[in-house]
Amino acid sequence: MRATRRSILTTAAAAGLAGCAGQPDFGRLPVATQVLVSKSERRMWLLDGNQSLRRYRVELGFQPQGHKAEEGDGRTPEGLYFIDRKNPRSDFHLSLGINYPDPSDVARAESLGVDPGGDIFIHGGPRPRIDRDGPDWTAGCIAVRNREIEEIYAMVRLGTPILITA
């Protein structure tokens, strides 16, 4: 009886710990009211008003300088956008969609006779890791570590403004 109880308790404890192992507790994180990205500094801040809540190192599109002008140019957009979707099944761990292109991006692309592109996200690392080439490797997105995107995903709500600067 004593051995059976010990076995049950050990199994239950192991199961409980296994369920928590490596799983972050995001229940108590503050909510970010805005996101700021500096492309030149390769940094992203989650803010509550003017107070910095978190700071992250980021990787950008494979041609990071300049504003995104067209599909395939490898640039990360610059300007004020909004988080417009969340993807828990992303090929890049988790992702938060950015509402690029906005109407001014579409008008600019039309005037140039090009497609503005789209599907710009803040996301984690690629699956498999061999998809990554160099320090700026995305097609125009903003990439962070998988552990970091889990935290960002929990702190940023739909509709949150994101300012991306040069």
N, C-alpha and C positions, 0 to 999 in steps of 0.2 A: 504494500500500500504506500509506504513512504517513498520507495523508489519510483512508483508510478506517478505520485504527486510531484516529485522533483522533476521527473521527465516532462510532465505536462507543463509545469512552470517554466522549465528551461526552454521548451519548444515555444510556448506563448511569448516569453521574453524575446527569444530570437526572432520570432515572426514580427513582433512589434518593432524591434530595432531594425529589422530588414526593411520594413515598410517606411522607416524614416531615414535610413542610410542614404546619404547623399542628396536628400530632398530638402531644399531650403524652406524655412518657415517665412513666408512673405505676408502673413496675416497682419503684421504690425508695421508695415512700411508706410511712410507718408505718401500722399498722392502728389505727383508733379503737376504743376499748373502750366508749365511751359518747358520746352526743350530748346537748348541752344547748341549749335554745332559750329565750330571754327575749323574750316578745312585746312587753313595754313598751320594751325596748331595741332591738327589731328586730335581734337578733343571734343567731347560732348558733355554738356552739363544738364542735369535734371534740376529744375528750379521750382520753388514755391514762392511766387512773387519774385523778389530780387534775391532771395536766400538760396544758396546752392545746397541741394540735398545730396547729390552724387556727381562724380566726375569720372569719365571713362576715356581711355585712349581708343581711337577709331581708325579703321582702314576704309578707304574710299574707292571710287571708280579708278580704273587703270589709267585714265588720263585726268587726274584730279583738278588741274587748273582750268578755271573758266566755268561759266554757267552751262549746264546741259542745253544743247541746241537741237540735237536730233538723236533718234534711235541709233544705238550702236557706237556713239562717240566716246563712251567710257567715262563721261563726266558726271559728277554729282551735282544736282541742281543747287542754285543759290537763290535765297529769297525767303519769304514767309509762306509757309504751308501749314497743313493740319494733318494730324494722325486720323486716317479715315477708315482703317480696318485692322483687324488682328488675325493672324493666321497661326493657329496652334499646330498645324500639320505642315509647316514650311519645310522645304528641302534644306533650309539653313537654320535648323533647330526650332526657333520661333521667329516670328517677324511682325513688325508693325508697319502698316502701309502709310505712305506719304502721298497726299493728293496731287502729286505731279502727274501730268501737266495741268496747270490751272489755265483759265481763259487767256491770260496774257502770254503764257508759253505756247498755247495752241496758235494764237494770232501771229506770234513771232515765227513759228515754224511754217505756217501757211505762207507768210510773206517771203520766206526763203525757199518755198517749194519742197519742204522736207517733212518727214514724220517726226513729231516731238518725242516719241517713245513713251514709256510709262513703266509701271510696275517698279517703282522706287520704294525701297524699304529700309528700315533699321532691322538688322538681323544678326544671327549668330554665325557660326562657322559652317562651311560647306560639308556635305556628305557625299562622297568620301573626301577626306582631307586632301587628296591629290588634286582636287579641283582648284586649289589655291596656288596662285603664282605671284610671288613678290609681296611687298608691303601694301600696295594698293592694287587690289585684285578683283574687285567687284565690277559689275557692268554699269555702275553708277549709284549703287546703294551705299549705306553706311553700315559697316560691320563691326561687331564687338565679339568678345568671347562668349561662349555658350552660357556660362554661369552669369555673366553680366546681362545678357538679353533676358534671362529668366527674371532678374530683378527689375529691369526696365519694363518688361511686359506687365509685371504686377503693379508698377507705379504709374504708368502712363495710361490715361483713359482716351477713348475715342473723342475726337474734337479738340484735343490738346494742340495748341500752336507749336510749331517748330520753326525756328529761325536758323537758316543755314547761311553762314557768311564765308567770304573768300578766305 
